[in-house]
């Protein structure tokens, strides 16, 4: 097998990872619901980290 074939096959194996997938809530099982909750919590943590730090200047600091 040539190098390019190995690379393209390896790329194809990883192409499906990290993709968003859709599912209907009525078809969701317990694992799906738990994954949704973990995703929601991760999004909240990420949003919290991205909030800008507001600097408040006091009159006595000038």
Secondary structure, DSSP 8 states (H G I E B T S, - for coil): --HHHHHHHHHHHHTTTT------GGG--HHHHHHHHHHHHHHHHHHHHHS-------GGG-
